[in-house]
Amino acid sequence: MARHQTNAKAHERRICQALGGQRNGPNPGSDCVGTPYSIECKRMVKLGLRADHIEQAKRQSVVDEKPWLLCLQEHGDEAYVVMPFKFFAETLHPLYVESVS
């Protein structure tokens, strides 16, 4: 197995575990199962947001009937999450505002 494939799988495993789920492996569907989100993980040499990755996450979200998250990681860096702004504003932002009130 190529090293980049192993690293990509490890990235998926870390993301899934951090969100309370597990890696879905080669099965069709989201990269993670057992989470409240439809998650697509991408690990790359140079961090970049690609429209086809967003479209893949959106399509799977419809199938899963869950909000989508796209987890990106550049080799040697931390992971970043891309999500719809509306989801962020309605779900995550109120939690922050309540915690500092």
Biopython code that builds the backbone (N, CA, C, O; Angstrom):
import numpy as np
from Bio.PDB.StructureBuilder import StructureBuilder

atoms = [
    (1, "MET", "N", (0.847, -1.175, 0.000)),
    (1, "MET", "CA", (0.000, 0.000, 0.000)),
    (1, "MET", "C", (0.891, 1.235, 0.000)),
    (1, "MET", "O", (1.873, 1.299, 0.740)),
    (2, "ALA", "N", (0.547, 2.214, -0.829)),
    (2, "ALA", "CA", (1.321, 3.448, -0.909)),
    (2, "ALA", "C", (1.221, 4.220, 0.405)),
    (2, "ALA", "O", (0.194, 4.184, 1.082)),
    (3, "ARG", "N", (2.296, 4.914, 0.752)),
    (3, "ARG", "CA", (2.334, 5.634, 2.023)),
    (3, "ARG", "C", (1.237, 6.693, 2.102)),
    (3, "ARG", "O", (0.639, 6.879, 3.162)),
    (4, "HIS", "N", (0.962, 7.397, 0.987)),
    (4, "HIS", "CA", (-0.073, 8.438, 1.033)),
    (4, "HIS", "C", (-1.452, 7.846, 1.324)),
    (4, "HIS", "O", (-2.284, 8.497, 1.954)),
    (5, "GLN", "N", (-1.697, 6.622, 0.870)),
    (5, "GLN", "CA", (-2.977, 5.972, 1.175)),
    (5, "GLN", "C", (-3.069, 5.649, 2.663)),
    (5, "GLN", "O", (-4.119, 5.836, 3.277)),
    (6, "THR", "N", (-1.981, 5.169, 3.235)),
    (6, "THR", "CA", (-1.951, 4.853, 4.656)),
    (6, "THR", "C", (-2.170, 6.114, 5.479)),
    (6, "THR", "O", (-2.927, 6.096, 6.450)),
    (7, "ASN", "N", (-1.511, 7.215, 5.101)),
    (7, "ASN", "CA", (-1.670, 8.473, 5.818)),
    (7, "ASN", "C", (-3.087, 9.018, 5.686)),
    (7, "ASN", "O", (-3.632, 9.568, 6.643)),
    (8, "ALA", "N", (-3.683, 8.870, 4.513)),
    (8, "ALA", "CA", (-5.057, 9.334, 4.303)),
    (8, "ALA", "C", (-6.018, 8.527, 5.177)),
    (8, "ALA", "O", (-6.953, 9.084, 5.753)),
    (9, "LYS", "N", (-5.791, 7.235, 5.272)),
    (9, "LYS", "CA", (-6.641, 6.391, 6.119)),
    (9, "LYS", "C", (-6.470, 6.761, 7.591)),
    (9, "LYS", "O", (-7.445, 6.788, 8.342)),
    (10, "ALA", "N", (-5.246, 7.042, 8.001)),
    (10, "ALA", "CA", (-4.993, 7.460, 9.387)),
    (10, "ALA", "C", (-5.683, 8.790, 9.669)),
    (10, "ALA", "O", (-6.215, 8.994, 10.760)),
    (11, "HIS", "N", (-5.677, 9.699, 8.685)),
    (11, "HIS", "CA", (-6.377, 10.984, 8.828)),
    (11, "HIS", "C", (-7.872, 10.727, 9.030)),
    (11, "HIS", "O", (-8.483, 11.308, 9.927)),
    (12, "GLU", "N", (-8.456, 9.870, 8.212)),
    (12, "GLU", "CA", (-9.873, 9.527, 8.355)),
    (12, "GLU", "C", (-10.138, 8.936, 9.737)),
    (12, "GLU", "O", (-11.108, 9.309, 10.397)),
    (13, "ARG", "N", (-9.288, 8.025, 10.173)),
    (13, "ARG", "CA", (-9.461, 7.372, 11.472)),
    (13, "ARG", "C", (-9.440, 8.399, 12.608)),
    (13, "ARG", "O", (-10.287, 8.349, 13.500)),
    (14, "ARG", "N", (-8.481, 9.327, 12.583)),
    (14, "ARG", "CA", (-8.372, 10.356, 13.634)),
    (14, "ARG", "C", (-9.604, 11.248, 13.666)),
    (14, "ARG", "O", (-10.140, 11.541, 14.735)),
    (15, "ILE", "N", (-10.053, 11.680, 12.483)),
    (15, "ILE", "CA", (-11.218, 12.565, 12.406)),
    (15, "ILE", "C", (-12.458, 11.844, 12.929)),
    (15, "ILE", "O", (-13.204, 12.395, 13.739)),
    (16, "CYS", "N", (-12.674, 10.635, 12.474)),
    (16, "CYS", "CA", (-13.860, 9.874, 12.883)),
    (16, "CYS", "C", (-13.871, 9.630, 14.384)),
    (16, "CYS", "O", (-14.896, 9.818, 15.039)),
    (17, "GLN", "N", (-12.743, 9.217, 14.928)),
    (17, "GLN", "CA", (-12.667, 8.962, 16.367)),
    (17, "GLN", "C", (-12.888, 10.236, 17.167)),
    (17, "GLN", "O", (-13.556, 10.207, 18.200)),
    (18, "ALA", "N", (-12.338, 11.352, 16.705)),
    (18, "ALA", "CA", (-12.493, 12.623, 17.415)),
    (18, "ALA", "C", (-13.957, 13.056, 17.468)),
    (18, "ALA", "O", (-14.360, 13.774, 18.383)),
    (19, "LEU", "N", (-14.751, 12.622, 16.491)),
    (19, "LEU", "CA", (-16.166, 12.997, 16.440)),
    (19, "LEU", "C", (-17.075, 11.863, 16.924)),
    (19, "LEU", "O", (-18.284, 11.889, 16.692)),
    (20, "GLY", "N", (-16.496, 10.882, 17.588)),
    (20, "GLY", "CA", (-17.288, 9.824, 18.209)),
    (20, "GLY", "C", (-17.693, 8.688, 17.298)),
    (20, "GLY", "O", (-18.569, 7.897, 17.646)),
    (21, "GLY", "N", (-17.072, 8.595, 16.141)),
    (21, "GLY", "CA", (-17.434, 7.529, 15.199)),
    (21, "GLY", "C", (-16.241, 6.675, 14.846)),
    (21, "GLY", "O", (-15.241, 6.635, 15.563)),
    (22, "GLN", "N", (-16.371, 5.992, 13.723)),
    (22, "GLN", "CA", (-15.267, 5.179, 13.230)),
    (22, "GLN", "C", (-15.189, 5.281, 11.718)),
    (22, "GLN", "O", (-16.159, 5.638, 11.049)),
    (23, "ARG", "N", (-14.026, 4.964, 11.200)),
    (23, "ARG", "CA", (-13.777, 5.019, 9.755)),
    (23, "ARG", "C", (-14.648, 3.989, 9.049)),
    (23, "ARG", "O", (-14.764, 2.844, 9.487)),
    (24, "ASN", "N", (-15.252, 4.415, 7.958)),
    (24, "ASN", "CA", (-16.143, 3.559, 7.183)),
    (24, "ASN", "C", (-15.380, 2.609, 6.271)),
    (24, "ASN", "O", (-15.950, 1.635, 5.781)),
    (25, "GLY", "N", (-14.117, 2.875, 6.042)),
    (25, "GLY", "CA", (-13.308, 2.007, 5.181)),
    (25, "GLY", "C", (-13.712, 2.123, 3.729)),
    (25, "GLY", "O", (-14.127, 3.191, 3.279)),
    (26, "PRO", "N", (-13.593, 1.029, 2.989)),
    (26, "PRO", "CA", (-13.875, 1.072, 1.557)),
    (26, "PRO", "C", (-15.367, 1.014, 1.225)),
    (26, "PRO", "O", (-15.742, 0.982, 0.053)),
    (27, "ASN", "N", (-16.205, 1.000, 2.240)),
    (27, "ASN", "CA", (-17.642, 0.917, 2.013)),
    (27, "ASN", "C", (-18.177, 2.204, 1.403)),
    (27, "ASN", "O", (-17.619, 3.276, 1.634)),
    (28, "PRO", "N", (-19.253, 2.111, 0.628)),
    (28, "PRO", "CA", (-19.841, 3.333, 0.076)),
    (28, "PRO", "C", (-20.381, 4.211, 1.201)),
    (28, "PRO", "O", (-20.780, 3.708, 2.251)),
    (29, "GLY", "N", (-20.393, 5.485, 0.983)),
    (29, "GLY", "CA", (-20.950, 6.407, 1.954)),
    (29, "GLY", "C", (-19.928, 7.347, 2.534)),
    (29, "GLY", "O", (-18.811, 7.475, 2.033)),
    (30, "SER", "N", (-20.331, 7.998, 3.594)),
    (30, "SER", "CA", (-19.484, 8.946, 4.306)),
    (30, "SER", "C", (-18.213, 8.249, 4.781)),
    (30, "SER", "O", (-18.206, 7.035, 4.984)),
    (31, "ASP", "N", (-17.142, 9.012, 4.957)),
    (31, "ASP", "CA", (-15.886, 8.433, 5.444)),
    (31, "ASP", "C", (-15.996, 7.978, 6.895)),
    (31, "ASP", "O", (-15.208, 7.145, 7.342)),
    (32, "CYS", "N", (-16.971, 8.520, 7.638)),
    (32, "CYS", "CA", (-17.158, 8.163, 9.044)),
    (32, "CYS", "C", (-18.575, 7.657, 9.273)),
    (32, "CYS", "O", (-19.529, 8.154, 8.675)),
    (33, "VAL", "N", (-18.700, 6.670, 10.136)),
    (33, "VAL", "CA", (-20.012, 6.191, 10.570)),
    (33, "VAL", "C", (-20.114, 6.390, 12.076)),
    (33, "VAL", "O", (-19.108, 6.411, 12.785)),
    (34, "GLY", "N", (-21.340, 6.535, 12.549)),
    (34, "GLY", "CA", (-21.559, 6.697, 13.974)),
    (34, "GLY", "C", (-21.374, 8.120, 14.468)),
    (34, "GLY", "O", (-21.155, 8.335, 15.660)),
    (35, "THR", "N", (-21.459, 9.085, 13.582)),
    (35, "THR", "CA", (-21.357, 10.497, 13.962)),
    (35, "THR", "C", (-22.651, 11.203, 13.564)),
    (35, "THR", "O", (-23.404, 10.689, 12.736)),
    (36, "PRO", "N", (-22.917, 12.369, 14.139)),
    (36, "PRO", "CA", (-24.114, 13.110, 13.744)),
    (36, "PRO", "C", (-23.945, 13.876, 12.433)),
    (36, "PRO", "O", (-24.834, 14.624, 12.025)),
    (37, "TYR", "N", (-22.793, 13.686, 11.772)),
    (37, "TYR", "CA", (-22.495, 14.414, 10.541)),
    (37, "TYR", "C", (-22.172, 13.447, 9.411)),
    (37, "TYR", "O", (-21.778, 12.304, 9.643)),
    (38, "SER", "N", (-22.346, 13.923, 8.196)),
    (38, "SER", "CA", (-21.864, 13.227, 7.027)),
    (38, "SER", "C", (-20.482, 13.818, 6.741)),
    (38, "SER", "O", (-20.371, 14.989, 6.378)),
    (39, "ILE", "N", (-19.438, 13.017, 6.901)),
    (39, "ILE", "CA", (-18.067, 13.538, 6.885)),
    (39, "ILE", "C", (-17.282, 13.004, 5.706)),
    (39, "ILE", "O", (-17.250, 11.800, 5.450)),
    (40, "GLU", "N", (-16.652, 13.918, 4.995)),
    (40, "GLU", "CA", (-15.701, 13.567, 3.942)),
    (40, "GLU", "C", (-14.338, 14.078, 4.378)),
    (40, "GLU", "O", (-14.200, 15.244, 4.746)),
    (41, "CYS", "N", (-13.338, 13.221, 4.339)),
    (41, "CYS", "CA", (-11.980, 13.580, 4.743)),
    (41, "CYS", "C", (-11.073, 13.612, 3.519)),
    (41, "CYS", "O", (-11.111, 12.716, 2.676)),
    (42, "LYS", "N", (-10.267, 14.646, 3.436)),
    (42, "LYS", "CA", (-9.309, 14.776, 2.336)),
    (42, "LYS", "C", (-7.962, 15.193, 2.920)),
    (42, "LYS", "O", (-7.878, 16.162, 3.675)),
    (43, "ARG", "N", (-6.921, 14.464, 2.570)),
    (43, "ARG", "CA", (-5.566, 14.793, 2.985)),
    (43, "ARG", "C", (-4.775, 15.053, 1.718)),
    (43, "ARG", "O", (-4.852, 14.280, 0.763)),
    (44, "MET", "N", (-4.010, 16.142, 1.705)),
    (44, "MET", "CA", (-3.348, 16.551, 0.469)),
    (44, "MET", "C", (-1.981, 17.150, 0.738)),
    (44, "MET", "O", (-1.676, 17.572, 1.853)),
    (45, "VAL", "N", (-1.167, 17.180, -0.302)),
    (45, "VAL", "CA", (0.166, 17.756, -0.202)),
    (45, "VAL", "C", (0.064, 19.262, 0.011)),
    (45, "VAL", "O", (0.744, 19.814, 0.876)),
    (46, "LYS", "N", (-0.768, 19.918, -0.759)),
    (46, "LYS", "CA", (-0.967, 21.370, -0.675)),
    (46, "LYS", "C", (-2.430, 21.623, -0.373)),
    (46, "LYS", "O", (-3.303, 21.252, -1.157)),
    (47, "LEU", "N", (-2.704, 22.255, 0.764)),
    (47, "LEU", "CA", (-4.080, 22.508, 1.182)),
    (47, "LEU", "C", (-4.799, 23.354, 0.139)),
    (47, "LEU", "O", (-4.286, 24.380, -0.309)),
    (48, "GLY", "N", (-5.972, 22.916, -0.231)),
    (48, "GLY", "CA", (-6.775, 23.651, -1.189)),
    (48, "GLY", "C", (-8.222, 23.186, -1.138)),
    (48, "GLY", "O", (-8.511, 22.006, -0.944)),
    (49, "LEU", "N", (-9.097, 24.121, -1.313)),
    (49, "LEU", "CA", (-10.527, 23.819, -1.316)),
    (49, "LEU", "C", (-10.944, 23.571, -2.758)),
    (49, "LEU", "O", (-10.770, 24.432, -3.620)),
    (50, "ARG", "N", (-11.495, 22.391, -3.015)),
    (50, "ARG", "CA", (-11.889, 22.027, -4.372)),
    (50, "ARG", "C", (-13.399, 21.848, -4.434)),
    (50, "ARG", "O", (-14.012, 21.266, -3.538)),
    (51, "ALA", "N", (-13.975, 22.354, -5.495)),
    (51, "ALA", "CA", (-15.423, 22.281, -5.685)),
    (51, "ALA", "C", (-15.902, 20.831, -5.727)),
    (51, "ALA", "O", (-16.980, 20.529, -5.215)),
    (52, "ASP", "N", (-15.124, 19.928, -6.326)),
    (52, "ASP", "CA", (-15.569, 18.529, -6.405)),
    (52, "ASP", "C", (-15.597, 17.868, -5.026)),
    (52, "ASP", "O", (-16.398, 16.962, -4.794)),
    (53, "HIS", "N", (-14.737, 18.308, -4.114)),
    (53, "HIS", "CA", (-14.788, 17.759, -2.752)),
    (53, "HIS", "C", (-16.047, 18.235, -2.034)),
    (53, "HIS", "O", (-16.697, 17.462, -1.331)),
    (54, "ILE", "N", (-16.385, 19.499, -2.213)),
    (54, "ILE", "CA", (-17.613, 20.031, -1.607)),
    (54, "ILE", "C", (-18.835, 19.328, -2.185)),
    (54, "ILE", "O", (-19.745, 18.955, -1.444)),
    (55, "GLU", "N", (-18.863, 19.146, -3.482)),
    (55, "GLU", "CA", (-19.995, 18.461, -4.124)),
    (55, "GLU", "C", (-20.127, 17.029, -3.628)),
    (55, "GLU", "O", (-21.241, 16.552, -3.413)),
    (56, "GLN", "N", (-19.012, 16.339, -3.443)),
    (56, "GLN", "CA", (-19.054, 14.973, -2.911)),
    (56, "GLN", "C", (-19.656, 14.974, -1.507)),
    (56, "GLN", "O", (-20.495, 14.131, -1.191)),
    (57, "ALA", "N", (-19.233, 15.909, -0.672)),
    (57, "ALA", "CA", (-19.759, 16.000, 0.700)),
    (57, "ALA", "C", (-21.256, 16.312, 0.683)),
    (57, "ALA", "O", (-22.018, 15.734, 1.458)),
    (58, "LYS", "N", (-21.678, 17.217, -0.190)),
    (58, "LYS", "CA", (-23.103, 17.568, -0.295)),
    (58, "LYS", "C", (-23.944, 16.380, -0.744)),
    (58, "LYS", "O", (-25.003, 16.114, -0.176)),
    (59, "ARG", "N", (-23.478, 15.670, -1.757)),
    (59, "ARG", "CA", (-24.223, 14.501, -2.262)),
    (59, "ARG", "C", (-24.384, 13.446, -1.171)),
    (59, "ARG", "O", (-25.469, 12.892, -0.992)),
    (60, "GLN", "N", (-23.315, 13.172, -0.451)),
    (60, "GLN", "CA", (-23.387, 12.157, 0.593)),
    (60, "GLN", "C", (-24.270, 12.616, 1.737)),
    (60, "GLN", "O", (-24.941, 11.801, 2.370)),
    (61, "SER", "N", (-24.276, 13.902, 2.006)),
    (61, "SER", "CA", (-25.123, 14.467, 3.056)),
    (61, "SER", "C", (-26.597, 14.204, 2.773)),
    (61, "SER", "O", (-27.362, 13.899, 3.687)),
    (62, "VAL", "N", (-26.990, 14.319, 1.528)),
    (62, "VAL", "CA", (-28.382, 14.061, 1.136)),
    (62, "VAL", "C", (-28.722, 12.597, 1.397)),
    (62, "VAL", "O", (-29.785, 12.288, 1.935)),
    (63, "VAL", "N", (-27.821, 11.702, 1.017)),
    (63, "VAL", "CA", (-28.040, 10.269, 1.231)),
    (63, "VAL", "C", (-28.116, 9.956, 2.725)),
    (63, "VAL", "O", (-28.995, 9.215, 3.167)),
    (64, "ASP", "N", (-27.184, 10.529, 3.501)),
    (64, "ASP", "CA", (-27.116, 10.261, 4.943)),
    (64, "ASP", "C", (-28.189, 11.001, 5.743)),
    (64, "ASP", "O", (-28.488, 10.640, 6.881)),
    (65, "GLU", "N", (-28.760, 12.032, 5.137)),
    (65, "GLU", "CA", (-29.720, 12.912, 5.823)),
    (65, "GLU", "C", (-29.106, 13.517, 7.079)),
    (65, "GLU", "O", (-29.732, 13.559, 8.138)),
    (66, "LYS", "N", (-27.868, 13.985, 6.938)),
    (66, "LYS", "CA", (-27.123, 14.621, 8.026)),
    (66, "LYS", "C", (-26.406, 15.847, 7.462)),
    (66, "LYS", "O", (-26.148, 15.909, 6.260)),
    (67, "PRO", "N", (-26.081, 16.820, 8.312)),
    (67, "PRO", "CA", (-25.289, 17.954, 7.849)),
    (67, "PRO", "C", (-23.890, 17.487, 7.423)),
    (67, "PRO", "O", (-23.331, 16.558, 8.006)),
    (68, "TRP", "N", (-23.341, 18.139, 6.406)),
    (68, "TRP", "CA", (-22.038, 17.706, 5.906)),
    (68, "TRP", "C", (-20.897, 18.522, 6.498)),
    (68, "TRP", "O", (-21.033, 19.708, 6.800)),
    (69, "LEU", "N", (-19.770, 17.840, 6.652)),
    (69, "LEU", "CA", (-18.503, 18.452, 7.032)),
    (69, "LEU", "C", (-17.440, 17.920, 6.083)),
    (69, "LEU", "O", (-17.420, 16.732, 5.761)),
    (70, "LEU", "N", (-16.574, 18.792, 5.645)),
    (70, "LEU", "CA", (-15.428, 18.408, 4.831)),
    (70, "LEU", "C", (-14.192, 18.678, 5.667)),
    (70, "LEU", "O", (-13.926, 19.827, 6.021)),
    (71, "CYS", "N", (-13.435, 17.644, 5.987)),
    (71, "CYS", "CA", (-12.246, 17.773, 6.840)),
    (71, "CYS", "C", (-11.002, 17.686, 5.970)),
    (71, "CYS", "O", (-10.719, 16.646, 5.377)),
    (72, "LEU", "N", (-10.270, 18.778, 5.901)),
    (72, "LEU", "CA", (-9.089, 18.879, 5.051)),
    (72, "LEU", "C", (-7.830, 18.914, 5.899)),
    (72, "LEU", "O", (-7.804, 19.521, 6.970)),
    (73, "GLN", "N", (-6.791, 18.257, 5.410)),
    (73, "GLN", "CA", (-5.512, 18.317, 6.107)),
    (73, "GLN", "C", (-4.380, 18.315, 5.106)),
    (73, "GLN", "O", (-4.298, 17.449, 4.235)),
    (74, "GLU", "N", (-3.512, 19.294, 5.244)),
    (74, "GLU", "CA", (-2.271, 19.315, 4.471)),
    (74, "GLU", "C", (-1.265, 18.470, 5.237)),
    (74, "GLU", "O", (-1.253, 18.482, 6.468)),
    (75, "HIS", "N", (-0.426, 17.739, 4.522)),
    (75, "HIS", "CA", (0.578, 16.902, 5.165)),
    (75, "HIS", "C", (1.361, 17.729, 6.178)),
    (75, "HIS", "O", (1.860, 18.806, 5.853)),
    (76, "GLY", "N", (1.467, 17.228, 7.401)),
    (76, "GLY", "CA", (2.245, 17.885, 8.432)),
    (76, "GLY", "C", (1.565, 19.056, 9.115)),
    (76, "GLY", "O", (2.214, 19.770, 9.880)),
    (77, "ASP", "N", (0.282, 19.279, 8.867)),
    (77, "ASP", "CA", (-0.426, 20.401, 9.465)),
    (77, "ASP", "C", (-1.664, 19.883, 10.184)),
    (77, "ASP", "O", (-1.994, 18.699, 10.107)),
    (78, "GLU", "N", (-2.341, 20.784, 10.879)),
    (78, "GLU", "CA", (-3.573, 20.394, 11.551)),
    (78, "GLU", "C", (-4.714, 20.272, 10.543)),
    (78, "GLU", "O", (-4.598, 20.725, 9.404)),
    (79, "ALA", "N", (-5.798, 19.666, 10.966)),
    (79, "ALA", "CA", (-6.966, 19.503, 10.101)),
    (79, "ALA", "C", (-7.870, 20.727, 10.202)),
    (79, "ALA", "O", (-7.933, 21.379, 11.244)),
    (80, "TYR", "N", (-8.566, 21.030, 9.116)),
    (80, "TYR", "CA", (-9.512, 22.138, 9.042)),
    (80, "TYR", "C", (-10.862, 21.598, 8.603)),
    (80, "TYR", "O", (-10.942, 20.594, 7.895)),
    (81, "VAL", "N", (-11.925, 22.275, 9.030)),
    (81, "VAL", "CA", (-13.272, 21.853, 8.682)),
    (81, "VAL", "C", (-13.937, 22.911, 7.817)),
    (81, "VAL", "O", (-13.881, 24.104, 8.116)),
    (82, "VAL", "N", (-14.562, 22.460, 6.746)),
    (82, "VAL", "CA", (-15.373, 23.308, 5.883)),
    (82, "VAL", "C", (-16.810, 22.850, 6.075)),
    (82, "VAL", "O", (-17.101, 21.655, 6.048)),
    (83, "MET", "N", (-17.703, 23.811, 6.270)),
    (83, "MET", "CA", (-19.117, 23.499, 6.467)),
    (83, "MET", "C", (-19.939, 24.655, 5.926)),
    (83, "MET", "O", (-19.410, 25.750, 5.734)),
    (84, "PRO", "N", (-21.219, 24.432, 5.677)),
    (84, "PRO", "CA", (-22.069, 25.543, 5.247)),
    (84, "PRO", "C", (-22.149, 26.603, 6.352)),
    (84, "PRO", "O", (-22.257, 26.275, 7.534)),
    (85, "PHE", "N", (-22.096, 27.862, 5.954)),
    (85, "PHE", "CA", (-22.153, 28.948, 6.928)),
    (85, "PHE", "C", (-23.431, 28.884, 7.749)),
    (85, "PHE", "O", (-23.401, 29.116, 8.958)),
    (86, "LYS", "N", (-24.551, 28.571, 7.111)),
    (86, "LYS", "CA", (-25.828, 28.500, 7.826)),
    (86, "LYS", "C", (-25.750, 27.475, 8.965)),
    (86, "LYS", "O", (-26.243, 27.735, 10.062)),
    (87, "PHE", "N", (-25.143, 26.325, 8.714)),
    (87, "PHE", "CA", (-24.986, 25.304, 9.748)),
    (87, "PHE", "C", (-24.136, 25.843, 10.895)),
    (87, "PHE", "O", (-24.482, 25.661, 12.062)),
    (88, "PHE", "N", (-23.034, 26.500, 10.572)),
    (88, "PHE", "CA", (-22.182, 27.099, 11.592)),
    (88, "PHE", "C", (-22.957, 28.117, 12.423)),
    (88, "PHE", "O", (-22.930, 28.071, 13.652)),
    (89, "ALA", "N", (-23.645, 29.031, 11.751)),
    (89, "ALA", "CA", (-24.344, 30.121, 12.438)),
    (89, "ALA", "C", (-25.473, 29.604, 13.325)),
    (89, "ALA", "O", (-25.676, 30.113, 14.427)),
    (90, "GLU", "N", (-26.204, 28.607, 12.860)),
    (90, "GLU", "CA", (-27.348, 28.103, 13.618)),
    (90, "GLU", "C", (-26.968, 27.109, 14.708)),
    (90, "GLU", "O", (-27.654, 27.020, 15.726)),
    (91, "THR", "N", (-25.894, 26.366, 14.511)),
    (91, "THR", "CA", (-25.564, 25.285, 15.424)),
    (91, "THR", "C", (-24.386, 25.601, 16.335)),
    (91, "THR", "O", (-24.491, 25.466, 17.554)),
    (92, "LEU", "N", (-23.293, 26.009, 15.768)),
    (92, "LEU", "CA", (-22.087, 26.185, 16.561)),
    (92, "LEU", "C", (-21.952, 27.575, 17.165)),
    (92, "LEU", "O", (-21.531, 27.705, 18.314)),
    (93, "HIS", "N", (-22.293, 28.590, 16.434)),
    (93, "HIS", "CA", (-22.143, 29.946, 16.938)),
    (93, "HIS", "C", (-22.971, 30.186, 18.205)),
    (93, "HIS", "O", (-22.441, 30.771, 19.150)),
    (94, "PRO", "N", (-24.229, 29.769, 18.278)),
    (94, "PRO", "CA", (-24.988, 29.985, 19.524)),
    (94, "PRO", "C", (-24.340, 29.335, 20.743)),
    (94, "PRO", "O", (-24.452, 29.866, 21.848)),
    (95, "LEU", "N", (-23.668, 28.202, 20.569)),
    (95, "LEU", "CA", (-23.000, 27.556, 21.692)),
    (95, "LEU", "C", (-21.873, 28.442, 22.226)),
    (95, "LEU", "O", (-21.663, 28.528, 23.436)),
    (96, "TYR", "N", (-21.166, 29.084, 21.334)),
    (96, "TYR", "CA", (-20.086, 29.985, 21.742)),
    (96, "TYR", "C", (-20.648, 31.200, 22.469)),
    (96, "TYR", "O", (-20.133, 31.592, 23.516)),
    (97, "VAL", "N", (-21.698, 31.794, 21.919)),
    (97, "VAL", "CA", (-22.295, 32.981, 22.519)),
    (97, "VAL", "C", (-22.822, 32.665, 23.916)),
    (97, "VAL", "O", (-22.657, 33.469, 24.834)),
    (98, "GLU", "N", (-23.457, 31.499, 24.088)),
    (98, "GLU", "CA", (-23.985, 31.098, 25.397)),
    (98, "GLU", "C", (-22.865, 30.869, 26.400)),
    (98, "GLU", "O", (-23.025, 31.175, 27.581)),
    (99, "SER", "N", (-21.728, 30.334, 25.946)),
    (99, "SER", "CA", (-20.646, 30.011, 26.875)),
    (99, "SER", "C", (-19.923, 31.255, 27.403)),
    (99, "SER", "O", (-19.312, 31.196, 28.470)),
    (100, "VAL", "N", (-19.980, 32.358, 26.693)),
    (100, "VAL", "CA", (-19.305, 33.580, 27.155)),
    (100, "VAL", "C", (-20.271, 34.576, 27.799)),
    (100, "VAL", "O", (-19.850, 35.627, 28.283)),
    (101, "SER", "N", (-21.535, 34.253, 27.806)),
    (101, "SER", "CA", (-22.535, 35.165, 28.399)),
    (101, "SER", "C", (-22.519, 35.098, 29.902)),
    (101, "SER", "O", (-23.292, 35.795, 30.559)),
]
sb = StructureBuilder()
sb.init_structure("model")
sb.init_model(0)
sb.init_chain("A")
sb.init_seg("    ")
for serial, (resi, resn, name, xyz) in enumerate(atoms, 1):
    if name == "N":
        sb.init_residue(resn, " ", resi, " ")
    sb.init_atom(name, np.array(xyz, "f"), 0.0, 1.0, " ", f" {name:<3s}", serial, name[0])
structure = sb.get_structure()
